[in-house]
Amino acid sequence: MVKDFPLYSLEKLARQAGAERVSTSALRALKEALLEISEQIARDSIKMAEHANRITIKREDVQLANR
């Protein structure tokens, strides 16, 4: 599982959403939540591609998995 992306990116995202300040622990929790959600979308995308008898995941698979 990918764990190496900077917390600064999440802080920037939170600020764009309107947060004035964000604690490091909140950023770590957000990072974990995003990783879990992303992993589930990836798993579901694989299922979509397999159902269509493909081994390549396409944008449509990801879009369907994200619903």
N, C-alpha and C positions, 0 to 999 in steps of 0.2 A: 504494500500500500504506500502511496506517495505521502510523505510527511514533510518534505522540504519545500515549503514556500513561506516567504516572509510574512510575519504578522503585520508588518507595515501595510501590505496590500489590503488586509482586512480592516485595518484602522482607517485607511483612506476610504474604503467602501462605507464603513460606518459613518464617517464624517459626511460623505456625500448624501447619506440617508438622513442626516440631520443631527447626529450625535455630536455634542461639544467635546466630551471626554469619554474615553473607553478604557477600562482597566485591562491589564495584561491577562488576567484570568478570564475575563469576558472574551477577549480575542482568541485565547486558546480554546475556549468552549465553542466559539463560533467556527474555528478551524476544524475541530473534531466533528461538529455537526455537518459542515459542508463536505468533509471527506466521506462521512457515512452516506449522505444523500447521493454524492457523486458515484460512490461505489455501487449503490443500489441501481442507479440509472444505467451504469455500465453493464451490470448483470442483466437487467431487463432488456437492454439494447442487444445483447448477445442472443437472448431468447428470441427477440423479434427477427434478427437476421437468420437464425437457425430455422425458425418457422417458415421463412421465405426461401429455404434451401440455399442460403448463402453463407459464406464464411467471413465476408466483409461487412462490417457495420457501416451503414449509411446514415446520413443526416436524418432521414425519415425515421429510422429505428430509434435514434436518440430522442427525436421529437415525440414519438409515440410513447416511449418509455418515461418521458418526463411528464406525461399527463396525469 
